[in-house]
Amino acid sequence: MSSAAEQEAVPGERAAEDGRPAVVVTGARRAAPPPAVPARPGTPVPLGARFRRGPDGVAGTNFALWAGGAEGVDLCLFDEHGGEKRVRLTELTHEIWHGFVPGVLPGQRYGYRVHGRWDPWTGARWNPAKLLLDPYARAVDGDFVLPPEVYGHVRDWPEQHVADTVRDDRDSAPYVPKGVVVHDDDDWSDDRRPKTPWADSVIYELHVRGFTRLHPDVPPELRGTYAGLAHPAAVGHLTRLGVTAVELLPVHQFAHESHLLDRGLRNYWGYNSVGYFAPHAAYAASGTTGEQVGEFKRMVRALHAAGIEVILDVVYNHTAEAGELGPTLSLKGIDNRGYYRLQPDARRYADYTGCGNTLHVVQPQVLRLITDSLRYWVTEMGVDGFRFDLAAALARSMHDVDMLSPFLAVIAQDPVLRRVKLIAEPWDVGSGGYQVGAFPPLWTEWNDRYRGAVRDFWRHALPDVREMGYRLSGSSDLYAWGGRRPYASVNFVTAHDGFTLRDLVSYERKHNEANGEGNRDGSNDNRSWNCGAEGETDDAGVQALRRRQLRNLLTTLLLSTGVPMLVAGDEMGRTQRGNNNAYCQDNELGWVDWSLLDDPDWRPLFALTSRLIALRHRHPVLRRRAFFSGRAHSADGLRDLAWFTARGTEMTEGDWYAPAATLGMYLSGRDIPGRDEHGAPITDDSFLAVLHAGERPVRFALPGPPWAERYEVVVDTGREEQAEAPGGTCPAGTEITVEGRTVLLLKVTG
């Protein structure tokens, strides 16, 4: 069969439900099925492949697959040479096909072929020629390369507008990864979870591969792997920095998109999941036939031993199978209508994610898949929480985002999941998808309102300081309802998606040419300022201003109420050379450059960041568990939060609406709500933070009693060296000079 045009299109064996013919492509490359192997009945639970002993003591594996509308399921077992044996699963219980196969041991590679109607007009896309990955596979061996054979339809059919309706009967087994039977009886008895309270958390977003790929102190064979992240050199950097949790970009098994492979690129970030139980095999140094599971666990243990929690960025909103023209890898061939949201024209997919498909989370079996996966990663893989990509898509009921949706209700009552850290990316790309501030208690949220306000303030683009006041003090306008706390706000200035912190002050335009999409990809709303030159420059004045702006942004982030999130490498000036969408840059552009720690221009930035995090850990007034009241709690009129103009006077309503570049924020350590673990009141030092975004210096009058008698300078971002506090005290009432574009943090000393 040399081309699609030479293939024979014939009517399917069964008529489509609406009377249209179901077109099937036949050809000589379709191999005869191998001989079948008998199976015992087994059990329908748990789903997936579970190694155990049968009633007669014979070792084997129980296989169970939900495939609601299927007419038959073949389990396919593969030897090390690719030879295939098939096992017909004849038992069907509550739409679950199951069987126990004696002699199948850990390390066995397997997949499924699912039989049913080919009727794309009604959403039915069964095609037994396509080997399917078990959605519950604990490990995956091999990579997705996406030749035409892995598509359920004829990808190169001459009439592309109906190509998805023409079934391709070519065998995909030689071209797709296989699931692996894994046996693991680890009970985690030697592990101690840090269980860091939300208010005390500092999150560090990193990429497993990119974080250690260039690390000079990690052995070369471990760089870019789970074992590399567990290495003392990597863990040591995290502990010196002082972060309490790592948020890992997706580590579920994922596939690369065909348009990237065609351009010689790969999906680097991993937001293209295909296996929700399997650690991504390419990040394993020890092997891919089950060894990746143990390696991942050892990584978690090493981080826990250092007091660092592990949070996974998870992508349950869509899969790598894309839309009707995408490949058939797993769910699409198991039960397309049961797993995906379809449009009224059931050939098409509802796409609230911008990735071609959306999982139909209202369906019980989809909810089960997601919650089983989440519980597995907590109870058996040791993780401490999750950040949900495009979480609004998961909260949709039939169409609209619904905060009483089945997904959120199931999470809220689950005895395992309601106890871990839950972070929502509170938007999707569909109508009504922007839901910042709307998620219920238990949830924290990525607060992009914070990101926008801080970026705009430091490029002097805010019309007034109202927005900045809310963001600095915990975003009570968004989260002070339903019992939520300031730590519902995950504050960030940068994330994996967008400019790095250094690029934010070096570029005003994105430079994504390396992605091969004509610089059309990536956001155009960067709210960045290049400090006078686009990109790298030899101008010493511009370079110094950029480093000052970085200090301002990091200091603002780590002094703000809420949970701060840093991005790996920002603490030492990592650059992507203006690329604000490096999702396909699995190279030095996307990896952390560790040589920056030895660069005298960038080493002080790491020192400042670690000192600010340590300051935050020492002072509970900087990590409050309750919102500020703004009211006096004692006779002297001292309030827990007060705002000041440069004149040293408290801000009036008119001041909030007036254009301004300077803002003073007073945090009282005397009036911190709550008690410590012994029941004693929580008290702390009091601080005055002065943020000045103007270009020219400003005179700032330090507030007098009852606020303070004297102040000590703790942080001054106008200084290049930040390893130690600047020192020096100033009496209250003194007019001090705040240099242009500077943050001062002053501690009340009397």
Salt bridges, closest charged atoms under 4 A:
GLU17 OE2 - ARG117 NH2 2.89
ASP18 OD2 - ARG20 NH1 2.29
ASP56 OD2 - ARG40 NH2 3.02
GLU71 OE2 - ARG14 NE 3.87
ASP74 OD1 - ARG88 NE 2.36
ASP74 OD2 - HIS115 NE2 2.89
GLU80 OE2 - HIS81 NE2 3.76
GLU84 OE2 - ARG86 NE 2.85
GLU84 OE2 - ARG113 NE 3.05
ASP119 OD2 - ARG117 NH1 3.11
ASP141 OD2 - ARG109 NE 2.97
ASP143 OD2 - HIS256 NE2 3.92
ASP143 OD2 - ARG266 NH2 3.79
GLU149 OE2 - ARG29 NH2 2.66
ASP164 OD2 - ARG125 NH2 2.71
ASP164 OD1 - ARG347 NH2 2.53
ASP168 OD1 - LYS130 NZ 3.67
ASP168 OD2 - ARG170 NH2 2.57
ASP169 OD2 - ARG30 NH1 2.96
ASP169 OD1 - ARG167 NE 2.98
ASP171 OD1 - ARG113 NH2 2.88
ASP184 OD2 - LYS297 NZ 1.81
ASP186 OD1 - ARG301 NH2 2.88
ASP190 OD1 - ARG301 NH2 2.91
ASP191 OD2 - HIS304 ND1 2.92
ASP200 OD1 - ARG623 NH1 2.78
ASP200 OD2 - ARG625 NH2 2.89
GLU205 OE2 - HIS496 ND1 2.70
GLU309 OE1 - LYS421 NZ 2.84
ASP313 OD1 - ARG387 NH1 2.91
GLU324 OE2 - ARG348 NH1 2.96
ASP345 OD2 - ARG348 NE 3.68
ASP372 OD2 - ARG368 NE 3.58
ASP372 OD1 - ARG375 NH2 2.77
GLU380 OE1 - ARG138 NH1 3.49
ASP384 OD1 - ARG193 NH1 3.22
ASP384 OD2 - HIS304 NE2 2.71
ASP389 OD1 - ARG387 NH1 3.40
ASP414 OD2 - ARG375 NH1 2.38
GLU425 OE2 - ARG387 NH2 3.09
ASP428 OD2 - ARG396 NE 2.78
GLU445 OE2 - ARG484 NH1 3.06
ASP456 OD1 - ARG459 NH2 2.89
ASP456 OD2 - ARG527 NH1 3.02
ASP464 OD2 - ARG466 NH2 2.94
GLU467 OE2 - ARG449 NE 3.02
GLU467 OE2 - ARG471 NE 3.13
ASP477 OD2 - ARG449 NH2 3.79
ASP477 OD2 - ARG471 NH2 2.82
GLU517 OE2 - ARG263 NH2 3.40
ASP525 OD1 - ARG527 NE 3.55
GLU534 OE2 - HIS511 NE2 2.82
GLU536 OE1 - ARG502 NH2 3.09
GLU571 OE2 - HIS237 NE2 2.74
ASP586 OD1 - ARG209 NE 2.77
ASP601 OD1 - ARG547 NH1 3.93
ASP636 OD1 - ARG670 NH2 2.95
ASP640 OD2 - ARG624 NH2 3.65
GLU650 OE1 - ARG639 NH2 1.86
ASP655 OD1 - ARG647 NH2 3.86
GLU677 OE2 - HIS678 NE2 3.65
ASP684 OD1 - HIS619 ND1 2.86
ASP685 OD2 - HIS619 ND1 3.81
GLU720 OE2 - ARG547 NH2 3.10
GLU720 OE1 - ARG551 NH1 3.25
GLU735 OE1 - ARG699 NE 3.44
